Amino acid sequence: MTILVAYDGSADARAAIEFAAKHLAAEPTVVITVWEPLLVQLKKYPLAAGAIDPNTEGEAQAQAEQHAKEGAELAVASGLGDVTYRAVADNESIWKTIVDVADEIDASLIVTGSRGLAGVRSVLLGSVSNHVLHHAHRPTLIVPPAKTPKTPS
C-alpha cells in the first residue's frame, strides 16, 4: 500500500499529513507538490501575460521542491514511514497531475487537504480536492480545514 499525499505548504495540507499519520498505518508515502510552469500559466491566464515574469520559472520549481521536502519532513515527524517526495510540473491542471501520479505509482490512497470553499467561491475558484475525488479511480481522503474555536460571547 502506497499513500500519495498532495502538499502545497498550506495549513490545510499540513493538517492532511498530520491526519494521515495519526489515522493510517505507517506505509510507504509519497508527498507530491505540483507547480505550474510558465507556459501553463500563460495558456490558462493569457490576459496576465504581461504580469508574468519569465525569470521566475526556476524559482517556482525550487519553491515546489522545497514545499515537497517540507511536506516529507512533516510526514516523517508525524509518524509516517518510508517517505519520499516529488515536485511535479503541471501540464494541464493540478488535480489531473495528482491523479496521474497516483496512477503512475499505483497509490492505494490519495490524501489531500481542503480549503473548505463553498458556494460561489468554490464554483469560481474550482476545487483541486473535489476534482481529485471525482476523477481518481482509487480511494481518496479529503481532510477538511480545522474548525476555528468559538469564542464565548
TAPE-V84195 format. One record per pair of residues at least 6 apart in sequence whose ideal C-beta (glycine too) atoms are under 8 Angstrom apart, sorted by the first residue. I is the first residue (numbers start at 0). J is the second residue. Records with the same first field share a line. If there is no record, write none. Layout:
BEGIN
I=J  J
END
This chain:
BEGIN
0=24  26  27  107  108
1=26  27  28  29  104  105  106  107
2=19  23  26  27  28  29  79  106  107  108  109  110
3=28  29  31  97  100  101  104  106  108  109  110
4=15  16  19  28  29  30  31  70  74  109  110  111
5=12  15  31  32  33  97  109  110  111  112  127  131
6=12  13  15  16  30  31  32  66  67  69  70  73
7=32  33  66
8=32  66  69  70
9=112  114
10=144  145
11=112  113  114  115  142  144
12=70  111  112
13=73  112
14=112  142  144  145
15=110  111  112  140  142
16=30  70  73  74  77  79  110
17=73  77
18=110  140  142
19=28  74  77  79  110  140  142
20=74  77  78  79
21=77  78
23=79  108
25=78  79  80  81
26=79  80  81  107
27=80  81  82  83
28=74  79  80  81  82  83
29=82  83  84  85  100  104  106
30=67  70  71  74  82  83  84  85
31=67  84  85  86  87  97  100
32=63  64  66  67  70  84  85  86  87
33=63  86  87  88  89  93  96  97
34=59  60  62  63  86  87  88  89
35=43  59  88  89  93
36=56  59  60  88  89  90
37=51  53  55  56  59
39=88  89  90  91
40=47  51
41=48  51
44=51
60=86  88
63=86
64=86
66=86
67=84  85  86
68=84
70=84
71=82  83  84
74=82
75=82
85=100
87=96  100
88=96
89=95  96
90=96
92=130
93=127
94=127  128  130  131  134
95=130  134
97=109  111  127  131  135
98=109  131  134  135
100=106
101=109  135  137
102=136
106=137
107=137  138
108=137  138  139  140
109=131  135  137  138  139  140
110=139  140  142
111=127  128  131  139  140  141  142
112=128  141  142  144
113=126  128  141  142  143  144
114=126  128  144
115=143  144
116=124  126
121=129
128=141
131=139  141
132=139  141
END
